[in-house]
């Protein structure tokens, strides 16, 4: 739309405008006024919405209701995928012969409508490709038994606690459906890790189920760590005392990573004792561990 020359007039001529049709989703108030005929030497008031005397906060809220967000850093506005058409108003305080009301009276507004083309809606973040899974059902079990001796190392797990012992007793939910008891066969806390490769970088999702077990020391904690075993890398911690008799819980953790695509990560499951003076063979129950790529 060609920009008309500003003309000498006692009232503005405002022109409907367009935003977003050319893929540019930012604008300023001056961008909108550039297409209008504005009288020189008059007291002009401009506002988003129908009230030219609206406060700035009211104008920002009006635009926000139309899916348009104010950016104070750039002193401009950007159009979101939820944006809709909006209006702005211009008023001139002129003499009675000009617009029929007294000078400094902004009650008479000239209104323009802005036709907004919103950008496409971004995809909803969701779990992508499965990067790693473990359900503890494929260690050679052929029948449901009170417990099944297994070695986590046979499925790529390694232990960085208690001399690297990965011998555990898997216990059944039901027919050939087993879960991990987070104590090793000697009754010590497990700190076991398994690697996976994240093809896209950025974020990934760690999911699992867990439960307390009858007779376990409820002062124990179940910790999830990523890429290192130091406490600063704990991304989630669940205290047994908070989950007594709560049944199975499902956990989904969305984790950030600054690593490049195709980086190798390690997810650790850690049973941490609240009382090392009492060693039992009963820990947390953990099952259905999965790591997915997280798509934004």
Long-range contacts (C-beta under 8 A, 24 or more apart in sequence): 1-35, 3-34, 3-35, 4-35, 4-37, 6-37, 6-38, 6-40, 7-37, 7-39, 8-39, 8-40, 9-37, 9-39, 10-39, 10-42, 10-92, 10-94, 10-95, 10-98, 10-99, 11-39, 11-92, 11-94, 11-98, 11-99, 11-110, 12-36, 12-37, 12-38, 12-39, 12-44, 12-90, 12-92, 12-110, 13-37, 13-110, 14-88, 14-90, 14-110, 14-111, 14-112, 15-112, 16-112, 16-113, 16-114, 16-115, 17-112, 17-113, 17-114, 17-115, 18-114, 18-115, 18-116, 18-117, 19-79, 19-114, 19-115, 19-116, 19-117, 20-79, 20-83, 20-116, 20-117, 20-118, 20-119, 21-115, 21-117, 25-78, 25-79, 25-118, 25-119, 26-71, 26-74, 26-76, 26-77, 26-78, 26-79, 27-76, 27-77, 27-79, 28-75, 28-76, 28-77, 29-88, 32-88, 32-112, 32-114, 33-90, 36-90, 36-112, 38-90, 39-92, 39-94, 42-92, 42-93, 42-94, 43-92, 43-93, 43-94, 43-103, 43-104, 44-90, 44-91, 44-92, 45-90, 45-91, 45-92, 45-93, 45-106, 46-88, 46-89, 46-90, 47-88, 47-89, 48-86, 48-87, 48-88, 49-86, 49-87, 49-88, 49-89, 50-87, 50-89, 50-109, 50-111, 51-89, 51-109, 52-89, 52-90, 52-91, 52-106, 52-109, 53-91, 53-106, 62-86, 66-116, 67-116, 67-118, 68-116, 79-116, 79-118, 79-119, 80-118, 80-119, 81-118, 81-119, 81-120, 81-121, 81-122, 82-118, 83-116, 83-118, 84-116, 84-118, 85-113, 85-114, 85-115, 85-116, 86-113, 86-114, 86-116, 87-111, 87-112, 87-113, 87-114, 88-112, 88-114, 122-296, 123-295, 123-296, 125-254, 125-294, 125-295, 125-296, 126-294, 126-295, 127-205, 127-292, 127-293, 127-294, 127-295, 128-200, 128-292, 128-293, 128-294, 128-295, 129-199, 129-292, 129-293, 130-290, 130-291, 130-292, 131-196, 131-197, 131-198, 131-199, 131-204, 131-291, 131-292, 131-293, 132-194, 132-195, 132-196, 132-267, 132-289, 132-290, 132-291, 133-288, 133-289, 133-290, 133-291, 134-194, 134-289, 135-178, 135-287, 135-288, 135-289, 136-170, 136-178, 136-179, 136-180, 136-287, 137-176, 137-177, 137-178, 139-170, 139-178, 141-170, 141-176, 141-178, 142-176, 143-176, 144-172, 144-174, 144-175, 144-176, 145-172, 146-171, 146-172, 147-171, 147-181, 148-172, 148-178, 149-185, 152-180, 152-192, 155-194, 156-194, 156-195, 157-192, 157-193, 157-194, 158-192, 158-193, 158-194, 159-184, 159-190, 159-191, 159-192, 159-193, 160-191, 160-192, 160-193, 160-229, 160-268, 161-188, 161-189, 161-190, 161-191, 161-270, 162-186, 162-188, 162-189, 166-192, 169-281, 171-285, 173-287, 178-287, 179-209, 179-285, 179-286, 179-287, 180-269, 180-285, 180-286, 180-287, 181-213, 181-281, 181-282, 181-283, 181-284, 181-285, 182-222, 182-269, 182-271, 182-283, 182-284, 182-285, 182-286, 183-271, 183-280, 183-281, 183-282, 183-283, 185-281, 187-279, 187-280, 187-281, 188-279, 189-220, 189-270, 189-271, 189-272, 189-273, 189-283, 190-269, 190-270, 190-271, 190-283, 191-229, 191-268, 191-269, 191-270, 191-271, 192-268, 192-269, 192-270, 193-229, 193-266, 193-267, 193-268, 193-269, 194-266, 194-267, 195-264, 195-265, 195-266, 196-264, 196-265, 196-266, 196-267, 196-291, 197-262, 197-263, 197-264, 197-265, 198-257, 198-259, 198-261, 198-262, 198-263, 198-265, 198-293, 199-261, 199-262, 199-293, 200-261, 200-293, 200-295, 201-257, 201-259, 201-260, 201-261, 201-262, 201-263, 202-256, 202-257, 202-294, 202-296, 203-254, 203-255, 203-256, 203-257, 203-294, 203-296, 204-254, 204-255, 204-257, 204-265, 204-291, 204-292, 204-293, 204-294, 205-252, 205-253, 205-254, 205-255, 205-290, 205-291, 205-292, 205-293, 205-294, 206-235, 206-251, 206-252, 206-253, 206-255, 206-267, 206-289, 206-290, 206-291, 207-250, 207-251, 207-252, 207-253, 207-288, 207-289, 207-290, 207-291, 207-292, 208-250, 208-251, 208-269, 208-286, 208-287, 208-288, 208-289, 208-290, 209-248, 209-249, 209-250, 209-251, 209-286, 209-287, 209-288, 210-238, 210-243, 210-248, 210-249, 210-251, 210-284, 210-285, 210-286, 210-287, 211-243, 211-246, 211-247, 211-248, 211-249, 211-284, 211-285, 212-240, 212-243, 212-244, 212-245, 212-246, 212-284, 212-285, 213-282, 213-283, 213-284, 213-285, 214-282, 215-280, 215-282, 216-240, 216-280, 216-282, 216-283, 216-284, 217-273, 217-274, 217-275, 217-278, 217-280, 217-282, 218-244, 218-274, 219-273, 219-274, 219-275, 220-271, 220-272, 220-273, 220-274, 220-283, 220-284, 221-271, 221-272, 221-274, 222-269, 222-270, 222-271, 222-272, 222-284, 222-286, 223-268, 223-269, 223-270, 223-271, 223-272, 224-251, 224-253, 224-267, 224-268, 224-269, 224-270, 225-267, 225-268, 225-270, 226-255, 226-265, 226-266, 226-267, 226-268, 227-265, 227-266, 228-266, 229-268, 229-270, 234-270, 238-284, 240-274, 240-284, 248-285, 248-287, 254-294, 267-291
